[in-house]
Amino acid sequence: MASDTVFQPSFGNKPDKIVGREAVTEGILSGLGMRPGHRDRATLVIGQRGMGKTALLLEIADQALDRGFIAARVAASANMLDEIVETVQIKGSPFVKERKSKIKGFNAGALGFSFGLTFSDEVASNYGFRTKLSLLCDKLAENDKGILLLIDEVQANTDDMRTLATTYQHLVGEGKNIAIVMAGLPTAVSSVLNDNILTFLNRARKVRLEPLSLEPIRVYYRLTFNALRKEFPSELLDEAVSATRGFPYLLQLVGYYLEEYSAGSASIDDGMVSDAIASAKRDLEADVFATTLKPLSDTDVKFLEAMAVDEGPSKVSDIQARLGVSAGYVQSYRARLIEAGVVASERRGELELVVPYLGEYLRNRE
């Protein structure tokens, strides 16, 4: 996809503007103003694929420095602890003022650092993640800076996640100026919360990313295409906005294809809108539907197919009749799929697919 477009629908990219998440962003950032160890300094962001978790972390990372925090954003992986330390060192070094010792021959390495945020050979070789992060907290605190850990694609039951969690707890207990935000899929976050070592996160602030309301999307599209000097008739604008169904990834996809298909034109017509929506849906199938369905069992998918018969919410009794199973069976899979973040229950006795166009995809695939 073109890099010079206003829209950034590729996963892992930060869009030109984060639409409709201002309250969420400010809520997380305001927690940085609380005392170390405050509940609002530990946040879990929960959302399905395409709900804008990574984009939100990127936005928070950009704004954290204004709140006095060095942000280390990493994806949960086998080497994330080293990445956290290295990121803090690189991003924090410009803010560290060296203090000259009055003692002749004094070696700054005795305090754990040889210069800036570079560890002495002794610390680098002999000490682990907890000690290094503690030293970084202390050094940055001397320069009025804290550390914000941003962990994307959270996974449970890994040694690094447990080390990170126990380290964070210890540093908070010591009054270090540190905060953490973790983001992940509903199933991953649920597993994290059920891990015996990670249970402290049950006390963390939880933010569930829901679909956006359509009005902020309408305003964003109108302003963006006005800036691109393209006329966008109101009825076609409404059609494009409605097609996103409040899904941040679709917002970017539809906008991207509208910009591409209207290149060289001073106005957007109905053909461009139709083509943009169709292309966005194809990308959605490849990028979101396949990865959403992959970890589900065959029985899970059959349950979703029974729901997809309905274009709107499904009655639990109808799902039970279509599958020819007991009420207990339906309740079991209902709970599994709600925990996975694929379905939701807004009204008693009803279930609804959360991922936009998934029902249409399930109905039409062979």
C-alpha positions in Angstrom: 0.0 0.0 0.0 1.2 3.5 -0.8 3.1 5.1 2.0 2.1 8.7 1.1 -1.6 8.1 1.6 -3.5 9.8 4.5 -4.9 6.4 5.4 -2.8 3.5 6.9 -4.8 0.3 6.8 -1.8 -2.0 7.3 -1.6 -3.7 10.7 1.1 -2.1 12.9 0.9 1.3 11.3 -0.2 4.5 13.0 -2.9 6.3 11.1 -2.7 10.0 10.3 -5.3 10.5 13.1 -6.7 8.2 15.7 -10.5 8.7 15.3 -12.9 8.4 18.1 -10.5 7.1 20.8 -9.7 10.5 22.4 -11.4 9.7 25.7 -9.6 6.3 25.9 -6.2 7.9 25.1 -6.7 10.7 27.7 -7.9 8.2 30.3 -4.7 6.2 30.0 -2.4 9.2 29.9 -4.1 10.8 32.9 -3.2 7.7 34.9 0.4 8.7 34.5 -0.3 11.7 36.8 -1.3 9.4 39.6 1.1 8.2 42.3 3.3 5.1 41.5 1.3 2.0 42.1 -2.0 3.6 41.5 -4.6 1.3 39.8 -4.8 3.6 36.8 -1.1 3.2 36.1 -1.7 -0.4 35.0 -4.1 -0.7 32.1 -5.3 -3.7 30.0 -6.6 -2.8 26.5 -8.9 -5.5 25.1 -10.1 -5.7 21.6 -10.6 -7.9 18.5 -8.4 -7.7 15.5 -8.9 -4.4 13.7 -10.2 -2.5 16.7 -7.1 -0.3 16.7 -5.1 -1.7 19.7 -1.7 -1.2 18.1 -2.6 2.3 16.8 -3.7 3.3 20.2 -0.4 2.2 21.8 1.5 4.1 19.1 -0.5 7.2 19.9 0.1 6.8 23.7 3.8 6.4 23.0 3.8 9.6 21.1 2.1 11.6 23.8 3.8 10.0 26.8 6.9 12.2 26.6 4.7 15.3 27.2 3.7 13.7 30.5 7.3 13.1 31.5 7.5 9.4 30.5 9.9 7.5 28.3 7.7 4.9 26.4 9.0 1.5 25.5 6.6 -0.2 23.1 7.2 -3.8 22.3 5.3 -6.8 21.1 5.1 -9.7 23.5 7.8 -12.1 22.3 10.7 -14.2 23.4 13.2 -11.3 23.4 10.8 -8.5 24.6 12.7 -8.0 27.9 15.9 -7.1 26.1 13.9 -4.9 23.7 12.4 -3.0 26.6 15.8 -2.3 28.2 17.3 -1.2 24.9 14.3 1.0 23.9 14.5 2.8 27.3 18.2 3.3 26.9 17.9 4.7 23.3 14.9 6.9 23.9 15.9 8.1 27.4 19.5 8.9 26.8 18.9 12.4 25.3 17.2 13.4 28.6 20.0 12.2 30.9 22.3 14.9 32.3 25.7 13.7 33.3 26.9 14.7 36.8 30.6 15.2 37.2 32.0 13.6 40.3 34.1 15.7 42.7 36.1 12.6 43.7 39.2 12.2 41.7 39.3 9.0 39.7 35.7 8.2 40.5 34.1 5.8 38.0 30.4 6.4 37.1 30.2 2.7 36.5 30.1 2.1 40.2 26.5 3.4 40.0 25.6 1.0 37.3 26.3 3.1 34.3 29.4 4.0 32.4 27.9 7.0 30.7 24.3 8.2 29.9 22.1 5.1 30.0 24.8 2.7 29.0 25.4 0.1 31.6 28.7 -0.6 33.1 30.3 -3.9 32.0 29.6 -5.4 35.4 25.9 -4.7 35.2 25.6 -5.6 31.6 27.2 -9.0 32.2 26.0 -10.0 35.6 22.6 -8.6 36.2 19.2 -9.4 34.8 16.1 -7.5 33.7 14.8 -6.5 37.1 18.0 -4.9 38.2 18.6 -3.1 34.9 15.0 -1.7 34.7 15.3 -0.6 38.3 18.6 1.2 37.6 17.0 2.9 34.5 14.1 4.0 36.6 16.4 5.6 39.2 18.6 7.3 36.5 15.6 8.7 34.7 14.0 9.8 37.9 17.1 12.0 38.6 16.1 13.7 35.3 12.4 14.0 36.1 11.3 11.1 33.8 9.4 8.0 34.3 9.1 4.8 32.3 5.9 3.6 30.5 5.9 0.0 29.3 3.6 -0.6 26.3 3.1 -4.3 25.6 1.3 -5.3 22.4 -0.1 -8.7 21.4 -0.1 -9.9 25.1 0.4 -13.6 25.6 -0.1 -15.7 28.7 1.9 -18.5 30.2 5.4 -17.4 29.0 8.4 -16.9 31.2 9.0 -13.4 29.9 5.5 -12.3 30.6 5.8 -13.6 34.2 9.2 -11.9 34.6 7.8 -8.7 33.4 4.8 -8.9 35.7 6.9 -9.7 38.8 9.4 -7.0 37.9 6.7 -4.4 37.6 5.2 -5.4 40.9 8.6 -5.2 42.7 9.4 -1.8 41.1 6.0 -0.4 42.1 6.5 -1.7 45.6 9.8 0.2 45.7 8.0 3.4 44.6 9.6 3.6 41.2 8.0 6.0 38.6 6.8 3.3 36.2 3.5 2.5 34.5 2.3 -0.3 32.2 -0.3 -0.7 29.4 -0.9 -4.1 27.9 -3.0 -4.8 24.8 -4.3 -8.0 23.4 -7.1 -10.2 22.0 -9.9 -11.1 24.5 -8.8 -14.7 24.7 -5.2 -13.7 25.4 -6.1 -11.2 28.0 -8.4 -13.7 29.7 -5.6 -16.2 29.9 -3.3 -13.6 31.3 -5.8 -12.7 34.0 -6.1 -16.4 34.9 -2.4 -17.0 35.3 -1.5 -17.4 38.9 1.6 -15.1 38.7 -0.2 -12.4 36.7 -3.2 -12.1 39.0 -2.2 -8.6 40.1 -3.5 -7.5 36.6 -7.0 -8.2 37.8 -6.7 -5.0 39.7 -5.6 -3.1 36.6 -7.8 -0.7 34.8 -9.5 -2.5 31.9 -10.5 -0.8 28.6 -12.5 -2.7 26.1 -12.3 -1.2 22.6 -15.8 -1.2 21.1 -16.9 -0.1 17.6 -16.7 3.6 17.0 -19.8 5.8 16.7 -20.3 6.8 13.1 -20.3 10.6 13.6 -16.6 11.0 14.3 -15.9 8.9 11.2 -18.2 11.1 9.1 -16.4 14.2 10.3 -13.0 12.7 9.7 -13.8 11.6 6.1 -15.4 15.0 5.3 -12.4 17.0 6.6 -9.9 14.6 5.0 -11.4 14.7 1.5 -12.0 18.4 1.8 -8.2 18.8 2.5 -7.6 16.6 -0.6 -9.7 19.0 -2.6 -12.3 16.4 -3.5 -16.0 16.9 -3.5 -17.8 14.1 -1.6 -21.6 14.2 -2.0 -23.3 13.8 1.4 -25.3 10.7 0.4 -22.1 9.0 -0.8 -20.3 10.1 2.3 -23.0 8.5 4.4 -22.7 5.3 2.4 -19.0 5.1 2.9 -19.3 5.9 6.6 -22.0 3.3 7.1 -19.9 0.6 5.4 -17.2 1.0 8.1 -19.7 -0.1 10.8 -17.5 1.7 13.3 -14.6 -0.7 12.8 -11.3 1.3 12.9 -9.6 -1.1 10.4 -12.4 -0.7 8.0 -12.3 3.1 8.4 -8.7 3.0 7.2 -9.4 0.5 4.4 -12.5 2.3 2.9 -10.7 5.6 3.2 -7.5 4.2 1.6 -9.4 2.8 -1.4 -11.5 6.0 -1.8 -8.3 8.0 -2.0 -6.8 5.5 -4.5 -9.8 5.2 -6.8 -10.4 9.0 -6.8 -6.8 9.8 -7.7 -6.8 12.5 -10.4 -10.5 13.3 -9.9 -12.0 16.4 -8.3 -15.0 14.5 -7.0 -16.0 11.1 -5.6 -18.8 9.2 -7.5 -20.9 6.2 -6.6 -18.7 3.9 -8.6 -15.7 4.9 -6.6 -17.6 4.3 -3.3 -18.9 0.9 -4.4 -15.4 -0.2 -5.5 -13.8 1.1 -2.4 -16.2 -0.8 -0.1 -15.9 -4.0 -2.2 -12.1 -3.8 -2.0 -12.1 -3.1 1.7 -14.3 -6.2 2.3 -11.9 -8.4 0.4 -9.0 -7.2 2.5 -11.1 -7.7 5.6 -11.7 -11.3 4.6 -8.0 -12.0 4.2 -6.6 -10.0 7.1 -9.3 -10.4 9.8 -11.8 -13.2 9.1 -9.1 -15.9 8.4 -7.1 -15.0 11.6 -10.3 -14.7 13.7 -11.6 -18.2 12.6 -8.2 -20.0 12.6 -7.9 -20.6 16.4 -11.6 -21.7 16.7 -12.6 -25.3 16.7 -14.8 -26.8 14.0 -17.7 -26.8 16.5 -17.1 -23.1 17.3 -17.4 -22.3 13.6 -20.5 -24.3 13.2 -22.0 -22.3 16.0 -21.1 -19.1 14.2 -22.6 -20.5 11.0 -25.8 -21.2 12.8 -25.8 -17.5 13.9 -25.0 -16.2 10.5 -28.3 -17.4 9.1 -29.7 -14.3 10.8 -28.7 -10.9 9.4 -29.0 -9.3 12.8 -29.0 -10.7 16.3 -29.8 -14.4 16.8 -32.1 -15.8 19.4 -30.3 -18.5 21.5 -33.3 -20.7 21.1 -33.0 -20.5 17.3 -29.3 -21.4 17.4 -30.2 -24.4 19.6 -32.9 -25.6 17.1 -30.6 -25.2 14.1 -27.8 -27.2 15.7 -30.2 -29.8 17.2 -28.4 -29.7 20.6 -29.2 -29.2 24.3 -29.5 -25.8 26.0 -26.4 -26.6 28.1 -24.4 -27.3 24.9 -25.4 -23.9 23.5 -24.6 -22.1 26.8 -21.1 -23.7 26.8 -20.2 -22.5 23.3 -21.9 -19.2 23.9 -19.5 -18.5 26.8 -16.5 -19.7 24.8 -17.2 -17.4 21.9 -18.1 -14.4 24.1 -14.7 -14.8 25.9 -13.0 -15.0 22.5 -14.6 -11.7 21.6 -16.3 -13.0 18.5 -19.9 -12.7 19.7 -21.6 -10.5 22.2 -24.9 -10.6 24.1 -26.6 -7.2 24.3 -30.0 -8.6 25.2 -31.0 -11.6 27.3 -31.6 -14.6 25.1 -29.8 -13.1 22.0 -26.3 -13.2 20.5 -24.7 -11.1 17.9 -21.5 -11.4 15.8 -19.0 -8.7 16.9 -16.8 -8.6 13.8 -18.4 -6.6 11.0 -19.4 -8.6 7.8 -18.4 -11.9 9.4 -22.0 -13.2 9.1 -22.1 -12.2 5.5 -18.8 -14.0 4.9 -20.0 -17.2 6.6 -23.2 -17.2 4.7 -21.6 -16.8 1.3 -18.4 -18.9 1.5 -18.5 -22.4 0.0 
